[in-house]
């Protein structure tokens, strides 16, 4: 009987390792993206001030609109950052439950 359960245990280990590696890369990417977004805010702020001093109102409004889009993208990514651990936990539980069902079925 343990020979029947063995393939499911062998399959479960790489899946859990892949999910763990993806979660580490996801965490690093979120921190790096926050730094990049901060630098982008700085550049956009300088551009807006420069365009306002040159009385290029339409271009300043366009750059401000782009800054708002970047802000919304960062907020959207933070929303998924808060939801992703629950998603990964649910995914691992579902995969574990499916492997358990398969092992129980072949019992």
C-alpha positions in Angstrom: 0.0 0.0 0.0 2.8 2.4 0.7 4.0 1.8 -2.8 0.7 3.3 -4.1 1.0 6.4 -1.9 4.7 6.9 -2.7 4.2 8.5 -6.2 1.7 11.1 -4.7 4.2 12.0 -2.0 6.9 12.3 -4.6 4.7 14.6 -6.7 3.7 16.7 -3.8 7.3 17.7 -2.8 8.2 19.4 -6.1 4.9 21.2 -6.3 5.4 22.6 -2.8 9.0 23.6 -3.6 7.9 25.4 -6.8 5.2 27.3 -4.9 7.8 28.3 -2.2 10.3 29.5 -4.9 7.5 31.5 -6.6 6.5 33.1 -3.4 10.1 34.2 -2.6 10.5 35.7 -6.1 7.1 37.4 -5.7 8.2 39.0 -2.4 11.4 40.2 -3.9 9.7 41.6 -7.0 7.2 43.5 -4.9 10.0 45.2 -2.8 11.9 46.0 -5.9 8.9 47.4 -7.7 8.2 49.7 -4.7 11.7 51.2 -5.1 11.3 51.6 -8.8 7.9 53.2 -8.3 9.4 55.6 -5.8 12.1 56.7 -8.2 9.5 57.0 -11.0 7.5 59.3 -8.7 10.5 61.5 -8.1 11.2 61.8 -11.8 7.6 62.5 -12.6 7.4 65.2 -9.9 10.5 66.9 -11.2 9.0 66.8 -14.7 5.7 68.2 -13.6 7.4 71.1 -11.7 9.6 71.8 -14.8 6.6 71.8 -17.1 4.7 74.1 -14.8 7.6 76.6 -14.8 7.6 76.5 -18.6 3.9 77.1 -18.7 3.3 73.9 -20.6 0.0 73.2 -18.9 -1.2 70.4 -21.2 2.0 68.4 -20.9 2.0 68.9 -17.1 -1.5 67.5 -17.0 -0.5 64.5 -19.1 2.5 63.8 -16.9 0.2 64.2 -13.8 -2.2 61.7 -15.4 0.6 59.2 -15.9 1.6 59.7 -12.3 -1.9 58.9 -11.2 -1.9 55.7 -13.3 1.4 54.7 -11.7 -0.1 55.3 -8.3 -3.2 53.2 -9.1 -0.9 50.4 -10.4 1.1 50.4 -7.2 -2.2 50.3 -5.1 -3.5 47.4 -7.3 -0.2 45.5 -6.7 -0.5 46.1 -2.9 -4.0 44.7 -3.0 -2.7 41.5 -4.6 0.2 41.5 -2.2 -2.2 41.3 0.7 -4.4 38.7 -1.1 -1.6 36.4 -2.4 -0.7 34.6 0.8 -4.3 33.5 1.1 -4.3 32.4 -2.5 -1.1 30.4 -2.1 -2.4 28.8 1.1 -5.6 27.8 -0.6 -3.7 26.4 -3.6 -1.4 24.3 -1.3 -4.4 23.1 0.7 -6.3 22.2 -2.5 -3.4 20.3 -4.0 -2.8 18.5 -0.7 -6.4 17.6 -0.5 -6.4 16.2 -4.1 -3.3 14.2 -3.4 -4.9 12.9 -0.2 -8.0 11.9 -2.2 -6.0 10.1 -4.8 -4.0 8.2 -2.1 -7.3 7.4 -0.2 -8.9 6.2 -3.5 -6.0 3.8 -4.2 -6.0 2.5 -0.7 
